[in-house]
Amino acid sequence: MTANKALLIMDLQNGIASRYAENPDALAPFQQAARAARKADIPVIFVRVAFREGYPEVPAQNKMFSGISQHGGMTETEWATEIHESLERQPNEPLVTKRRVSAFSGSDLEVLLRGLGVQELILSGIATSGVVLSTLREAADKDYSLKVLSDACLDGDPEVHRVLTEKVFPRQAEVLTVEEWAAAIE
């Protein structure tokens, strides 16, 4: 196992990925990245956002998540928080549950990465302006080497995605396509 690297596939859960899955090509880069990592024996770690029943971790002043707590959904046991079936998550691939936007916030991700000896993170996820941006910033502060798979990141706003992947992320990470990354690890 190439334990010094790990591919993070973040928020590719039914409640989020299903918004993009109507386009059959939208999730293909994520699937390609997972296959390439598995072939190269790089750990694939799935990250999801989910809450406990009753939402005890969501205060009313949390602008992003308080609506969920008021209207319901996204609890740990719901279909919405299961990893999208098109990613074919394997039994040996960890599932990390976070309580906020960053993959590190409210999760055991850092403990898992230390246990695996990971020093380099390859980031992918939905949304580019959410989980990818927040995780990249926190991971950079934690001194991880970083790569972002630009076409295995989706955002509801294409211009925001472009600005982040072309102007912001390169300051802290190498930004490349899944195809470029897959060729480099073969």
Order of alpha helices (4+ residues) and beta strands (2+ residues): beta-alpha-alpha-beta-alpha-beta-alpha-beta-alpha-beta-alpha-beta-alpha
